[in-house]
Amino acid sequence: MSIREPWFIPSAAQLPPLALTAVLVGGLALTGCSPRPEGAAGAGGAPQELLLVSYAVTKGAYARILPTFEADWKARTGQAISVKTSYGGSGSQTRAIIDGLDADVATLALAGDVLKLQEAGLVQPGWEKDVPGGSIITHSVVAFVTRDGNPRRVRSWADLAKPGITVVTANPKTSGGARWNFLGLWGSISQTGGSETQAKAYVGSVYRNVDNLPKDAREASDVFLKRGQGDVLLNYENEAILAKRTGDLKAPFIVPEVNIRIEGPVTVVDRNVDRKGTRKAAEALAAYLQSEPAQEIFAEEGFRPVSPGVWSRVKGRFAPVKQLFSASDFGGWDKINATFFGKNGVWDQLFSSSR
């Protein structure tokens, strides 16, 4: 089912004063939900509730976006709505939804995790067509964060494999950001003329420089910035931008000129919304995340917007990238999941050899 109702795309001038959003952090599970008619409020006139499940580093953006959606929904329908949230590593969140976390909408770190929901029968095939642009709502790239003054002189992908460098990156088994880091490392060789054998050797060398694997991108930032571990952090560009804004990062960060286009998707969790009677509101939220108000907030929070109009206004805030490759250059997420992150895949092989 495509989400194309034009009233989901408001202008900023149409939005009424913002309401506070209700936020539940991590490990949230809603049970005992019985189906009710589409758009109906809960017992006693309580707002209709949705659960948005997302990955850790989106929390700041959704704290601002969801109140604007709630206000817009009420202004247009006359119905109150409250969007609850749950955050964690994308892989962990995917597993939680499969295990029963009652998500209406999932905004995970990569399409490969949505495919796992599809395989579990929670999301219908063709979900990529429900929202324009392949249901992608944010872009980013990999950034390198170094110590003040960059004493290890880390400037390029190749520098990460130097002996004695300590690299911080999250665990690809639990973190979507870590999978993007992995593909960035691999593609820095394979997409610039190197062979698969060379890529595997290089990536193995980098992971031998990794001392521990935090569970998600936000924890990886904390390990580097707050606990003082490591010489260089690999993370989303938006995490580096946030660290600069909060003052946790004083030094400039590095965005390699050869990089991977990180694509963050949205999906309605079909099985759950059909059971709960929340499809109309869930589809409205999914579509709203591509609206200009939402895309402006994503940009302010350090994500590269997918809206061409917003991107044209904000692109000067972001580091230029000369060569971008994407998941499609690796054969798409079905192939990536099987080849790199499946049982006995490349990650398992490299992890066992690098310990």
VOBA-1610 file (N, C-alpha, C; in pm, whole numbers, padded with zeros to 5 digits, always signed):
BEGIN
Met+00084-00120+00000Met+00000+00000+00000Met+00087+00124+00000Ser+00064+00210-00096Ser+00144+00332-00105Ser+00088+00440-00014Ile+00176+00522+00037Ile+00137+00631+00126Ile+00151+00760+00046Arg+00043+00811-00005Arg+00056+00923-00096Arg-00045+01035-00064Glu-00116+01029+00049Glu-00215+01131+00077Glu-00146+01264+00099Pro-00176+01368+00017Pro-00098+01490+00018Pro-00107+01568+00148Trp-00212+01546+00229Trp-00221+01625+00351Trp-00119+01584+00455Phe-00044+01481+00431Phe+00060+01443+00525Phe+00181+01535+00513Ile+00186+01623+00415Ile+00303+01709+00393Ile+00265+01853+00425Pro+00271+01894+00552Pro+00229+02029+00588Pro+00339+02129+00565Ser+00303+02254+00560Ser+00404+02359+00565Ser+00428+02396+00709Ala+00543+02457+00737Ala+00575+02492+00875Ala+00471+02590+00930Ala+00415+02677+00844Ala+00320+02777+00891Ala+00189+02715+00936Gln+00161+02592+00889Gln+00035+02528+00923Gln+00038+02461+01060Leu+00156+02447+01117Leu+00168+02371+01240Leu+00125+02454+01360Pro+00038+02398+01447Pro+00002+02467+01570Pro+00113+02453+01673Pro+00101+02519+01790Pro+00204+02507+01893Pro+00231+02362+01927Leu+00357+02331+01956Leu+00399+02193+01976Leu+00352+02140+02110Ala+00316+02012+02109Ala+00287+01943+02234Ala+00409+01866+02277Leu+00416+01831+02403Leu+00528+01748+02450Leu+00506+01607+02403Thr+00614+01541+02362Thr+00605+01400+02322Thr+00631+01309+02441Ala+00566+01193+02441Ala+00592+01093+02545Ala+00700+01001+02494Val+00806+00983+02574Val+00922+00907+02530Val+00948+00793+02626Leu+00956+00675+02571Leu+00997+00558+02647Leu+01127+00510+02589Val+01232+00498+02669Val+01366+00471+02618Val+01398+00325+02635Gly+01432+00258+02521Gly+01489+00123+02521Gly+01400+00020+02587Gly+01399-00100+02536Gly+01339-00215+02599Gly+01190-00202+02621Leu+01119-00117+02548Leu+00978-00093+02571Leu+00898-00201+02503Ala+00800-00256+02572Ala+00712-00356+02513Ala+00570-00325+02554Leu+00477-00320+02459Leu+00337-00297+02487Leu+00263-00426+02461Thr+00181-00469+02557Thr+00109-00594+02544Thr-00038-00571+02569Gly-00118-00669+02533Gly-00260-00663+02560Gly-00335-00563+02474Cys-00282-00524+02361Cys-00350-00427+02274Cys-00456-00500+02193Ser-00582-00456+02200Ser-00687-00518+02122Ser-00721-00429+02004Pro-00762-00490+01891Pro-00792-00408+01774Pro-00905-00311+01803Arg-00901-00195+01739Arg-01010-00100+01748Arg-01023-00031+01613Pro-01134+00037+01589Pro-01152+00099+01456Pro-01041+00198+01425Glu-01012+00212+01296Glu-00909+00306+01252Glu-00937+00445+01307Gly-00831+00507+01366Gly-00838+00645+01408Gly-00911+00667+01539Ala-00966+00562+01602Ala-01039+00582+01725Ala-00946+00612+01840Ala-00993+00697+01932Ala-00916+00722+02052Ala-00933+00607+02147Gly-00845+00601+02246Gly-00853+00495+02346Gly-00966+00519+02441Ala-00982+00428+02538Ala-01090+00436+02635Ala-01084+00570+02708Gly-01204+00625+02735Gly-01210+00750+02809Gly-01155+00869+02733Gly-01148+00860+02600Gly-01099+00972+02522Gly-00949+00987+02522Ala-00876+00887+02567Ala-00730+00893+02567Ala-00681+00898+02423Pro-00564+00962+02400Pro-00512+00968+02263Pro-00485+00830+02205Gln-00501+00818+02076Gln-00453+00699+02009Gln-00302+00693+02025Glu-00248+00574+02043Glu-00103+00560+02064Glu-00040+00484+01948Leu+00079+00530+01911Leu+00167+00458+01819Leu+00298+00431+01892Leu+00366+00326+01851Leu+00501+00300+01901Leu+00598+00307+01783Leu+00690+00402+01790Leu+00798+00415+01693Leu+00923+00351+01752Val+00978+00253+01682Val+01100+00185+01725Val+01212+00229+01633Ser+01323+00278+01690Ser+01430+00334+01610Ser+01565+00299+01669Tyr+01669+00343+01599Tyr+01805+00316+01645Tyr+01856+00434+01727Ala+01961+00409+01805Ala+01994+00496+01918Ala+02016+00641+01880Val+02086+00668+01769Val+02131+00805+01743Val+02022+00896+01688Thr+01901+00843+01666Thr+01792+00926+01615Thr+01711+00992+01726Lys+01743+00962+01850Lys+01660+01007+01962Lys+01640+01158+01964Gly+01747+01235+01945Gly+01736+01380+01949Gly+01646+01433+01840Ala+01656+01375+01720Ala+01572+01422+01609Ala+01425+01394+01636Tyr+01393+01273+01683Tyr+01253+01240+01704Tyr+01193+01313+01824Ala+01276+01351+01920Ala+01225+01433+02030Ala+01168+01565+01980Arg+01214+01609+01864Arg+01164+01733+01803Arg+01060+01708+01694Ile+01076+01601+01618Ile+00986+01575+01506Ile+00849+01524+01553Leu+00847+01435+01649Leu+00721+01372+01686Leu+00617+01469+01742Pro+00657+01569+01821Pro+00555+01667+01863Pro+00492+01742+01745Thr+00571+01770+01641Thr+00514+01840+01526Thr+00416+01750+01452Phe+00447+01620+01445Phe+00353+01527+01383Phe+00225+01516+01465Glu+00238+01503+01598Glu+00121+01491+01684Glu+00030+01613+01670Ala+00090+01730+01668Ala+00012+01853+01655Ala-00055+01862+01519Asp+00017+01825+01415Asp-00039+01830+01280Asp-00153+01730+01264Trp-00135+01610+01318Trp-00239+01508+01310Trp-00368+01557+01377Lys-00354+01615+01495Lys-00473+01662+01565Lys-00539+01777+01490Ala-00458+01868+01435Ala-00513+01982+01362Ala-00590+01936+01239Arg-00548+01830+01176Arg-00608+01786+01051Arg-00721+01687+01071Thr-00716+01610+01179Thr-00817+01505+01199Thr-00908+01532+01318Gly-00865+01620+01408Gly-00941+01644+01531Gly-00918+01538+01636Gln-00829+01444+01609Gln-00802+01334+01702Gln-00665+01353+01766Ala-00659+01326+01895Ala-00531+01331+01965Ala-00454+01202+01938Ile-00322+01216+01929Ile-00235+01100+01909Ile-00109+01117+01991Ser-00057+01009+02043Ser+00065+01011+02122Ser+00160+00905+02066Val+00280+00948+02028Val+00378+00854+01972Val+00480+00820+02079Lys+00478+00695+02123Lys+00579+00644+02215Lys+00702+00603+02135Thr+00814+00589+02201Thr+00938+00556+02130Thr+01020+00453+02204Ser+01101+00383+02131Ser+01199+00289+02188Ser+01326+00300+02106Tyr+01442+00312+02171Tyr+01570+00330+02104Tyr+01670+00224+02148Gly+01760+00189+02057Gly+01867+00094+02085Gly+01943+00065+01958Gly+02038-00025+01964Gly+02108-00068+01843Gly+02009-00124+01743Ser+02030-00094+01614Ser+01933-00134+01513Ser+01913-00285+01508Gly+02022-00360+01515Gly+02009-00505+01514Gly+01932-00555+01635Ser+01959-00497+01751Ser+01887-00536+01873Ser+01741-00499+01865Gln+01710-00381+01808Gln+01572-00338+01795Gln+01495-00429+01698Thr+01562-00468+01590Thr+01500-00559+01495Thr+01463-00690+01562Arg+01555-00743+01640Arg+01530-00867+01712Arg+01416-00852+01811Ala+01411-00735+01877Ala+01305-00711+01975Ala+01167-00707+01907Ile+01157-00645+01789Ile+01030-00642+01717Ile+00988-00784+01679Ile+01082-00861+01628Ile+01053-01000+01591Ile+01007-01079+01713Asp+01066-01048+01829Asp+01033-01120+01952Asp+00908-01067+02021Gly+00847-00960+01968Gly+00720-00916+02023Gly+00708-00770+02059Leu+00813-00690+02045Leu+00801-00547+02070Leu+00700-00490+01970Asp+00595-00425+02020Asp+00474-00401+01943Asp+00481-00275+01858Ala+00583-00264+01774Ala+00606-00144+01694Ala+00498-00126+01589Asp+00454-00001+01573Asp+00369+00036+01461Asp+00453+00082+01342Val+00559+00158+01373Val+00650+00212+01272Val+00792+00183+01318Ala+00876+00139+01226Ala+01017+00114+01256Ala+01102+00200+01164Thr+01193+00276+01222Thr+01291+00351+01145Thr+01428+00298+01186Leu+01473+00198+01115Leu+01595+00127+01151Leu+01714+00185+01074Ala+01833+00138+01107Ala+01954+00199+01052Ala+01984+00156+00910Leu+01918+00051+00865Leu+01949+00001+00730Leu+01835-00087+00681Ala+01821-00092+00549Ala+01714-00171+00490Ala+01732-00320+00518Gly+01855-00362+00544Gly+01879-00502+00575Gly+01805-00547+00699Asp+01784-00458+00796Asp+01709-00495+00915Asp+01560-00502+00885Val+01510-00415+00798Val+01369-00424+00759Val+01343-00556+00687Leu+01439-00602+00607Leu+01423-00730+00539Leu+01409-00845+00639Lys+01472-00834+00753Lys+01455-00937+00856Lys+01313-00936+00911Leu+01254-00817+00925Leu+01114-00809+00966Leu+01024-00869+00860Gln+01059-00846+00733Gln+00982-00905+00624Gln+00990-01057+00629Glu+01111-01108+00650Glu+01129-01253+00657Glu+01052-01314+00772Ala+01033-01238+00879Ala+00958-01286+00996Ala+00807-01272+00978Gly+00763-01217+00864Gly+00621-01203+00836Gly+00556-01081+00898Leu+00637-00988+00949Leu+00584-00868+01013Leu+00561-00754+00915Val+00637-00751+00807Val+00630-00646+00707Val+00604-00710+00572Gln+00513-00654+00495Gln+00477-00709+00366Gln+00585-00681+00262Pro+00609-00774+00170Pro+00701-00745+00059Pro+00656-00621-00017Gly+00753-00546-00068Gly+00723-00423-00139Gly+00716-00301-00050Trp+00758-00316+00076Trp+00753-00204+00171Trp+00832-00083+00121Glu+00935-00110+00037Glu+01019+00000-00012Glu+00940+00099-00097Lys+00826+00057-00150Lys+00746+00143-00237Lys+00639+00221-00161Asp+00630+00200-00030Asp+00524+00266+00046Asp+00547+00416+00062Val+00672+00457+00063Val+00709+00598+00074Val+00804+00626-00042Pro+00799+00742-00105Pro+00888+00769-00218Pro+01035+00751-00184Gly+01116+00732-00289Gly+01261+00722-00270Gly+01306+00596-00199Gly+01231+00487-00220Gly+01271+00362-00156Gly+01247+00359-00007Ser+01157+00446+00041Ser+01126+00457+00184Ser+01247+00499+00268Ile+01340+00571+00206Ile+01456+00624+00279Ile+01421+00763+00330Ile+01450+00788+00459Ile+01414+00917+00519Ile+01536+00999+00561Thr+01653+00937+00571Thr+01776+01011+00604Thr+01894+00953+00529His+01993+01037+00506His+02125+00995+00457His+02230+01037+00560Ser+02344+00970+00554Ser+02460+01012+00630Ser+02583+00952+00562Val+02699+00972+00620Val+02824+00911+00575Val+02904+00875+00699Val+03014+00802+00679Val+03101+00765+00790Val+03198+00880+00818Ala+03214+00911+00946Ala+03311+01013+00988Ala+03415+00951+01080Phe+03534+01009+01079Phe+03642+00971+01172Phe+03653+01080+01277Val+03647+01043+01402Val+03669+01136+01513Val+03801+01100+01579Thr+03891+01196+01588Thr+04024+01170+01644Thr+04045+01249+01772Arg+04153+01220+01841Arg+04189+01297+01958Arg+04234+01438+01917Asp+04229+01530+02012Asp+04265+01669+01986Asp+04405+01676+01925Gly+04414+01742+01811Gly+04542+01754+01742Gly+04574+01636+01652Asn+04489+01533+01653Asn+04508+01414+01569Asn+04651+01362+01579Pro+04694+01324+01703Pro+04835+01283+01720Pro+04873+01159+01641Arg+04777+01074+01607Arg+04805+00954+01529Arg+04802+00979+01379Arg+04772+01103+01339Arg+04771+01143+01198Arg+04679+01052+01114Val+04559+01033+01163Val+04460+00954+01090Val+04385+01047+00996Arg+04400+01025+00867Arg+04336+01112+00769Arg+04260+01035+00661Ser+04290+00907+00647Ser+04228+00830+00539Ser+04192+00691+00589Trp+04115+00620+00508Trp+04079+00482+00542Trp+04204+00397+00565Ala+04304+00417+00483Ala+04425+00334+00495Ala+04492+00350+00630Asp+04483+00468+00691Asp+04550+00493+00819Asp+04493+00408+00932Leu+04368+00361+00917Leu+04306+00283+01023Leu+04371+00148+01043Ala+04443+00100+00943Ala+04508-00031+00951Ala+04651-00023+01002Lys+04700+00097+01033Lys+04839+00110+01079Lys+04858+00040+01213Pro+04970-00026+01233Pro+04998-00089+01363Pro+04998+00016+01475Gly+04941-00021+01587Gly+04942+00067+01703Gly+04824+00161+01712Ile+04743+00172+01606Ile+04623+00256+01610Ile+04511+00179+01680Thr+04443+00243+01773Thr+04328+00180+01839Thr+04200+00241+01785Val+04118+00157+01722Val+03995+00200+01655Val+03875+00166+01742Val+03781+00258+01751Val+03654+00233+01820Val+03543+00228+01717Thr+03469+00121+01714Thr+03351+00107+01629Thr+03257+00009+01697Ala+03128+00022+01670Ala+03030-00064+01735Ala+03030-00204+01673Asn+02951-00291+01731Asn+02945-00432+01692Asn+02846-00452+01578Pro+02890-00502+01463Pro+02798-00524+01351Pro+02685-00622+01381Lys+02700-00704+01482Lys+02593-00798+01516Lys+02474-00728+01581Thr+02496-00612+01643Thr+02389-00543+01713Thr+02363-00403+01661Ser+02457-00345+01588Ser+02449-00205+01548Ser+02443-00188+01397Gly+02341-00114+01349Gly+02336-00083+01207Gly+02448+00008+01164Gly+02482+00106+01250Gly+02592+00196+01218Gly+02722+00122+01198Ala+02743+00017+01277Ala+02864-00063+01263Ala+02868-00137+01131Arg+02751-00178+01082Arg+02747-00243+00950Arg+02782-00144+00839Trp+02733-00021+00855Trp+02772+00081+00757Trp+02922+00108+00764Asn+02978+00112+00886Asn+03123+00129+00900Asn+03197+00018+00827Phe+03150-00106+00848Phe+03212-00221+00783Phe+03210-00205+00631Leu+03093-00168+00577Leu+03083-00152+00432Leu+03167-00036+00383Gly+03178+00069+00465Gly+03267+00179+00429Gly+03411+00133+00419Leu+03455+00055+00516Leu+03591+00000+00514Leu+03612-00087+00390Trp+03520-00179+00369Trp+03532-00273+00257Trp+03530-00198+00124Gly+03435-00105+00111Gly+03421-00032-00014Gly+03536+00062-00044Ser+03607+00106+00061Ser+03722+00192+00036Ser+03829+00120-00046Ile+03824-00012-00043Ile+03913-00093-00127Ile+03841-00140-00253Ser+03725-00207-00234Ser+03659-00272-00348Ser+03601-00173-00447Gln+03566-00052-00402Gln+03507+00047-00492Gln+03611+00142-00550Thr+03737+00117-00521Thr+03844+00203-00575Thr+03948+00120-00650Gly+03903+00005-00701Gly+03990-00076-00786Gly+04053-00196-00720Gly+04036-00212-00589Gly+04096-00326-00520Gly+04013-00452-00535Ser+04075-00566-00509Ser+04007-00694-00519Ser+03939-00730-00387Glu+03854-00831-00390Glu+03790-00878-00267Glu+03894-00932-00170Thr+03996-00996-00222Thr+04102-01047-00135Thr+04173-00933-00064Gln+04200-00826-00135Gln+04263-00709-00074Gln+04171-00643+00028Ala+04042-00635-00006Ala+03945-00576+00087Ala+03938-00656+00216Lys+03934-00788+00204Lys+03925-00872+00323Lys+04049-00858+00409Ala+04164-00853+00348Ala+04289-00837+00424Ala+04292-00702+00495Tyr+04250-00598+00426Tyr+04251-00464+00485Tyr+04153-00455+00602Val+04030-00501+00581Val+03930-00492+00687Val+03972-00575+00807Gly+04031-00691+00782Gly+04082-00772+00893Gly+04189-00699+00973Ser+04275-00624+00903Ser+04379-00546+00971Ser+04319-00437+01059Val+04213-00373+01010Val+04148-00269+01090Val+04086-00329+01216Tyr+04016-00440+01201Tyr+03949-00498+01319Tyr+04048-00556+01419Arg+04167-00586+01376Arg+04270-00625+01474Arg+04311-00506+01559Asn+04280-00385+01512Asn+04308-00264+01590Asn+04192-00221+01678Val+04086-00301+01681Val+03967-00271+01761Val+03974-00350+01892Asp+03971-00279+02005Asp+03982-00345+02135Asp+03849-00399+02186Asn+03742-00323+02166Asn+03610-00372+02209Asn+03505-00322+02112Leu+03387-00382+02118Leu+03281-00354+02023Leu+03155-00311+02099Pro+03134-00181+02120Pro+03012-00136+02186Pro+02888-00180+02112Lys+02775-00185+02183Lys+02655-00243+02125Lys+02588-00156+02021Asp+02607-00022+02027Asp+02544+00064+01928Asp+02628+00190+01907Ala+02587+00271+01810Ala+02666+00388+01770Ala+02677+00490+01883Arg+02569+00509+01960Arg+02574+00606+02069Arg+02670+00559+02179Glu+02669+00429+02210Glu+02763+00379+02310Glu+02906+00390+02260Ala+02928+00370+02130Ala+03062+00386+02074Ala+03111+00530+02093Ser+03022+00627+02073Ser+03059+00767+02098Ser+03098+00788+02243Asp+03020+00730+02334Asp+03049+00745+02477Asp+03184+00682+02514Val+03212+00565+02457Val+03340+00498+02485Val+03456+00589+02446Phe+03446+00652+02330Phe+03556+00736+02281Phe+03559+00872+02350Leu+03446+00938+02357Leu+03443+01077+02401Leu+03437+01092+02553Lys+03367+01003+02620Lys+03347+01019+02764Lys+03438+00928+02847Arg+03474+00813+02791Arg+03563+00723+02864Arg+03708+00735+02818Gly+03729+00808+02710Gly+03866+00834+02666Gly+03938+00716+02606Gln+03866+00620+02552Gln+03929+00502+02494Gln+03946+00520+02343Gly+04060+00474+02290Gly+04082+00469+02147Gly+04148+00593+02089Asp+04205+00575+01971Asp+04270+00685+01897Asp+04177+00746+01794Val+04083+00666+01742Val+03993+00715+01638Val+03860+00641+01650Leu+03753+00716+01636Leu+03617+00662+01640Leu+03559+00664+01500Leu+03500+00553+01458Leu+03423+00548+01334Leu+03276+00556+01371Asn+03206+00652+01312Asn+03066+00667+01348Asn+02994+00747+01240Tyr+02862+00758+01258Tyr+02784+00842+01170Tyr+02834+00986+01175Glu+02829+01053+01062Glu+02861+01195+01060Glu+02773+01274+01156Asn+02646+01237+01167Asn+02557+01310+01257Asn+02598+01298+01403Glu+02659+01188+01441Glu+02710+01175+01578Glu+02827+01269+01602Ala+02914+01284+01501Ala+03026+01378+01514Ala+02977+01522+01522Ile+02875+01554+01441Ile+02817+01689+01444Ile+02756+01717+01581Leu+02685+01620+01637Leu+02626+01636+01770Leu+02733+01657+01875Ala+02842+01580+01867Ala+02950+01593+01966Ala+03015+01731+01960Lys+03027+01787+01840Lys+03080+01922+01827Lys+02984+02023+01891Arg+02854+02002+01868Arg+02755+02096+01919Arg+02751+02095+02071Thr+02762+01976+02131Thr+02754+01966+02277Thr+02885+02001+02346Gly+02993+02013+02268Gly+03123+02043+02327Gly+03202+01921+02368Asp+03143+01800+02349Asp+03218+01678+02383Asp+03336+01658+02289Leu+03327+01711+02168Leu+03435+01702+02070Leu+03488+01842+02041Lys+03615+01862+02068Lys+03678+01992+02042Lys+03748+01994+01906Ala+03807+01880+01868Ala+03886+01874+01745Ala+03795+01861+01623Pro+03843+01905+01506Pro+03766+01880+01383Pro+03755+01730+01358Phe+03646+01689+01295Phe+03635+01548+01256Phe+03658+01538+01105Ile+03680+01415+01060Ile+03720+01390+00922Ile+03610+01312+00851Val+03571+01359+00733Val+03480+01284+00647Val+03559+01242+00524Pro+03592+01114+00511Pro+03670+01071+00394Pro+03600+01107+00264Glu+03679+01146+00166Glu+03623+01188+00037Glu+03566+01072-00043Val+03612+00952-00015Val+03550+00831-00067Val+03468+00773+00048Asn+03338+00756+00030Asn+03254+00724+00144Asn+03131+00646+00100Ile+03060+00593+00198Ile+02938+00519+00169Ile+02818+00606+00202Arg+02718+00601+00115Arg+02593+00672+00142Arg+02508+00588+00236Ile+02498+00634+00358Ile+02421+00564+00461Ile+02274+00601+00441Glu+02189+00500+00430Glu+02048+00521+00399Glu+01962+00466+00513Gly+01885+00554+00578Gly+01799+00514+00689Gly+01654+00499+00643Pro+01597+00379+00650Pro+01462+00355+00599Pro+01354+00367+00707Val+01230+00377+00661Val+01113+00369+00748Val+01021+00262+00694Thr+00953+00192+00784Thr+00851+00096+00742Thr+00739+00092+00844Val+00620+00073+00796Val+00507+00039+00882Val+00513-00110+00910Val+00492-00149+01034Val+00498-00291+01071Val+00357-00348+01049Asp+00336-00405+00932Asp+00202-00438+00883Asp+00123-00527+00979Arg+00185-00633+01027Arg+00111-00726+01111Arg+00058-00656+01236Asn+00139-00570+01294Asn+00100-00503+01418Asn-00010-00399+01394Val+00006-00316+01289Val-00093-00209+01269Val-00228-00266+01227Asp-00228-00376+01154Asp-00355-00437+01115Asp-00425-00498+01235Arg-00348-00555+01326Arg-00407-00612+01448Arg-00458-00504+01542Lys-00385-00393+01550Lys-00418-00287+01646Lys-00513-00181+01589Gly-00534-00182+01458Gly-00619-00081+01397Gly-00554+00056+01387Thr-00422+00058+01368Thr-00349+00186+01368Thr-00285+00216+01232Arg-00327+00149+01128Arg-00258+00164+01000Arg-00262+00308+00949Lys-00378+00372+00953Lys-00387+00506+00895Lys-00290+00602+00962Ala-00285+00600+01093Ala-00194+00690+01166Ala-00048+00651+01144Ala-00020+00521+01140Ala+00118+00476+01119Ala+00168+00518+00981Glu+00084+00503+00880Glu+00123+00544+00745Glu+00142+00696+00738Ala+00057+00769+00810Ala+00073+00915+00813Ala+00207+00953+00874Leu+00246+00887+00982Leu+00374+00917+01045Leu+00489+00884+00951Ala+00484+00768+00885Ala+00591+00728+00793Ala+00607+00832+00682Ala+00494+00877+00626Ala+00501+00978+00520Ala+00550+01111+00573Tyr+00510+01148+00693Tyr+00547+01277+00751Tyr+00698+01291+00766Leu+00767+01180+00785Leu+00912+01186+00805Leu+00986+01234+00682Gln+00919+01235+00566Gln+00979+01295+00446Gln+00931+01437+00421Ser+00843+01489+00506Ser+00794+01625+00488Ser+00905+01726+00514Glu+00890+01846+00463Glu+00993+01949+00481Glu+01017+01982+00627Pro+00911+01996+00712Pro+00940+02023+00853Pro+01026+01915+00918Ala+00995+01788+00890Ala+01074+01679+00948Ala+01215+01677+00891Gln+01227+01698+00761Gln+01358+01695+00697Gln+01446+01811+00745Glu+01387+01925+00772Glu+01463+02037+00829Glu+01519+02001+00965Ile+01439+01934+01047Ile+01487+01893+01179Ile+01596+01788+01167Phe+01577+01690+01080Phe+01683+01591+01059Phe+01813+01661+01022Ala+01806+01759+00933Ala+01927+01831+00892Ala+01989+01905+01009Glu+01907+01968+01091Glu+01959+02040+01208Glu+02024+01945+01308Glu+01981+01819+01308Glu+02038+01719+01398Glu+02156+01644+01334Gly+02201+01690+01217Gly+02322+01635+01158Gly+02303+01529+01052Phe+02178+01492+01021Phe+02152+01398+00913Phe+02147+01473+00780Arg+02188+01406+00674Arg+02177+01464+00540Arg+02035+01437+00489Pro+01957+01541+00464Pro+01817+01520+00427Pro+01802+01456+00289Val+01694+01381+00273Val+01665+01320+00143Val+01581+01413+00057Ser+01517+01512+00117Ser+01439+01610+00041Ser+01532+01696-00044Pro+01516+01697-00177Pro+01604+01780-00260Pro+01599+01927-00223Gly+01479+01976-00190Gly+01468+02117-00156Gly+01541+02152-00028Val+01526+02067+00074Val+01596+02093+00200Val+01747+02077+00179Trp+01787+01973+00107Trp+01930+01952+00083Trp+01993+02071+00012Ser+01923+02129-00084Ser+01980+02243-00156Ser+02004+02361-00063Arg+01926+02371+00043Arg+01942+02482+00137Arg+02048+02457+00243Val+02076+02329+00272Val+02163+02300+00387Val+02294+02233+00350Lys+02315+02198+00224Lys+02431+02117+00189Lys+02564+02182+00224Gly+02565+02316+00232Gly+02688+02385+00271Gly+02732+02356+00413Arg+02643+02299+00495Arg+02679+02265+00633Arg+02760+02136+00642Phe+02760+02058+00533Phe+02816+01924+00537Phe+02944+01916+00453Ala+03033+01826+00495Ala+03159+01808+00423Ala+03134+01751+00284Pro+03206+01799+00183Pro+03188+01742+00048Pro+03246+01602+00040Val+03184+01519-00041Val+03231+01383-00067Val+03245+01366-00217Lys+03363+01324-00262Lys+03389+01313-00406Lys+03334+01185-00466Gln+03340+01075-00392Gln+03291+00947-00444Gln+03205+00880-00339Leu+03076+00863-00373Leu+02983+00795-00285Leu+02946+00660-00346Phe+02958+00556-00268Phe+02904+00427-00310Phe+02791+00391-00214Ser+02714+00290-00247Ser+02595+00259-00168Ser+02578+00108-00153Ala+02476+00069-00078Ala+02449-00073-00058Ala+02425-00144-00190Ser+02368-00075-00287Ser+02342-00139-00416Ser+02470-00180-00486Asp+02581-00112-00457Asp+02709-00149-00517Asp+02762-00282-00462Phe+02703-00327-00352Phe+02741-00457-00295Phe+02638-00564-00327Gly+02541-00531-00413Gly+02439-00628-00450Gly+02310-00617-00373Gly+02295-00514-00290Gly+02174-00497-00210Gly+02180-00571-00078Trp+02084-00542+00009Trp+02092-00592+00146Trp+02067-00740+00162Asp+01993-00801+00073Asp+01980-00948+00080Asp+02118-01012+00067Lys+02192-00968-00032Lys+02325-01024-00055Lys+02422-00983+00056Ile+02414-00855+00098Ile+02503-00808+00205Ile+02482-00889+00332Asn+02355-00906+00371Asn+02327-00982+00493Asn+02383-01123+00486Ala+02365-01188+00371Ala+02412-01326+00357Ala+02563-01334+00350Thr+02624-01246+00270Thr+02767-01255+00245Thr+02852-01208+00362Phe+02813-01094+00418Phe+02898-01032+00520Phe+02856-01064+00663Phe+02725-01066+00690Phe+02682-01071+00829Phe+02602-01194+00866Gly+02581-01285+00771Gly+02513-01409+00801Gly+02604-01507+00874Lys+02547-01618+00916Lys+02624-01719+00985Lys+02740-01767+00898Asn+02860-01764+00955Asn+02984-01801+00886Asn+03015-01707+00768Gly+02957-01587+00771Gly+02988-01489+00669Gly+03122-01422+00694Val+03150-01320+00615Val+03281-01256+00622Val+03307-01199+00761Trp+03206-01137+00823Trp+03228-01081+00957Trp+03267-01190+01056Asp+03195-01302+01056Asp+03229-01411+01147Asp+03371-01460+01123Gln+03409-01469+00997Gln+03544-01515+00965Gln+03649-01417+01015Leu+03625-01289+00992Leu+03723-01189+01034Leu+03727-01176+01185Phe+03612-01182+01250Phe+03610-01166+01395Phe+03685-01279+01463Ser+03665-01401+01415Ser+03735-01514+01478Ser+03884-01507+01455Ser+03926-01452+01341Ser+04069-01445+01312Ser+04137-01325+01376Ser+04056-01222+01413Ser+04117-01100+01468Ser+04125-01101+01619Arg+04062-01201+01682Arg+04067-01207+01829Arg+04192-01276+01876
//
